[in-house]
Amino acid sequence: MHCTKRITADMLWVGADDRRLAVFEGVYGVPDGVSYNSYLINDEKTILFDTVDKAVAHNFFDNVAYGLNGRKLDYLVISHMEPDHAATIEDIALRYPEATIVCNAKIKTMLARFFPTDLSGRLHIVKEGDTLSTGRHNFTFVMAPMVHWPEVMMTYDLTDKILFSADAFGSFGALNGRIFADECDFMHEYLDEARRYYTNIVGKYGAQVQSVLKKAAGLQIDYVCPLHSFVWRKGFGDFLAKYLQWSSYTPEENGVLIAYASVYGHTENAANILAAKLSDRGVKVRMYDTSVTPSSYIVSDAFKYSHLVLAATTYNAGVFITMEQLIHDLVSHNLQGRKVALIENGSWAPVSGKLMRGMLSELKGTEFIGDAVTVNSALAEGQLAELDALADAIAADITASTRA
Ligand code: FEO
């Protein structure tokens, strides 16, 4: 049975929620599910924007059939070829053989690689600024390369001022019966998941996001329709402001993210003592055990906070596994401009501090503050002064940043 949501007088959401997926893209846990959005406009011609993941294909086919109400599908617009949206393109093309597929040249190449069915004779290739009319609606196409794949494009409806924004402005989290962001308290209920989605999926490509945001700044936008999560029709400015921060790697808050990797608890103990000392100095602290919390959550908060403290034991003459993974993720996601302090541990040859410093130095604008603390097996009584000095250095830097 169909389950659709009305967005405007002639546009329906025909996507679906998925709450059974454990890990999105095989790596990002989605405890609150995820939505795959597709939009259908019934104009003089009918036009469908994107398809959905295979997991919810049957719900989607029911929804499209209901939305068309016996009409044929005239156009399918493809914004992005990643299979969470593109997996059912071939099925839709076969179900609606009269539909013209609107896409760009890069999408054309990917279509041929993903699907055995030859769709080349049904393509209408568009480029930046091209237009398409379905009757009352006039659309134009905005290329958004590397947000976050090279073929990505957005569509702008000049008639109803709708931006079909592809993955941009999406979030993890199922819609749960709602469709508009103003039907929930998005900035409290969903912002953390939206940040985790942005930073982990798109975070590497801040410059490309900034570029497309500049293009969109000249448009009057009454609705933003992303491929995941809610449609925006009011209050979009606060969320847009977050995108401007995230894509420029600007911290949202002056505060410290402490992430530690501890085998028997001694590195954790040093991290806990530092956290207490920072708290005593009025510094906001967020802490994670890298062996417990998946790195997508820690990466997300590394984008949020201005300062990072990384504490890790030495392991196999390297950095402990889960911290090495976290730093690899931070580097992969191109985090920039963070202040970093380090704590290392090693019972006979501590090297994790030096190695972490080397890995983090790859990040543009990283500034190391305070003297790194070396723990030899367990923190010695005389080392509390070292943690006091580190806490003083971090607190002073945060105070200076807050005043700046
Ligand atoms: Fe939601 Fe890049 O796919």
Boltz pocket constraint, residues with backbone or C-beta under 6 A from the ligand:
constraints:
  - pocket:
      binder: B
      contacts: [[A, 80], [A, 82], [A, 84], [A, 85], [A, 148], [A, 167], [A, 227], [A, 228]]
      max_distance: 6.0
